[in-house]
């Protein structure tokens, strides 16, 4: 792991990978009920934001908006 990478780069990587994973969930959602789809999306989003959330303690407003 590269510990010298700025936090903004980390946020960009998280956002990029999250959008990719959300696009991949589209195929599963088509075969699921609306409630199941909502549960899958919420579980995905919460798990992505919970992962290393201590790093976001002193994050700027701009980076927070990207993550939201």
N, C-alpha and C positions, 0 to 999 in steps of 0.2 A: 504494500500500500504506500502511496506517495503522500507523506505527511506535509510536504512543502506546498501542496496544491492549495490555492486560495479557496475560501468557502464558496465564493461565487461559482467556481468551476464545479464544485461538488453539487451545488444546487442545480446547475445546468444538466449534469449527468443524471441526477435523480428525476428531474422533470422529463428529460428525453426518454429515459427507460420506462417511466410511468406511463407516458403517452403511448409508447409501443405496446406495453402490456395491456392497456385499456383497449387498444385496437384489436389485440388478439382475443380479448374476451367477447368481442362482437359475435364471433361464430358460436360460442357457447350460449350466449343470450338468446339467440334465435331459436334454440331448442329448449328453452327454459320458460317457466312461468314468470310473470312480472315480479312477484315477491321473491322468487329465487334469484332473479337477475339483480334486484335491488340489494339483496343480502350479499351477493358476490362482489358487487361494486363497492359496497360499504366496507366489507372485510378487506378488500384489496387496498382501498384508499387509507384506511386506518392503519393497516400493517405497514404501508410505505411511509406514512408520516410518523409512526411510532418508532421506526427503526432509527436509532441514533439521534433521537429528538433532543438529547442534551447538547448536541452541537449547535442547536438553534437558539441557545440562551441569549447571545448578544448579536443576533442576526439583524440586519438592517430592514427597514420597511420594504424596500424594493425587492429584496430576496424573499421576504415573507409573502409578498403578492405573487411571486413566481410559484412558490410552493402551494399557495391556495388555489 
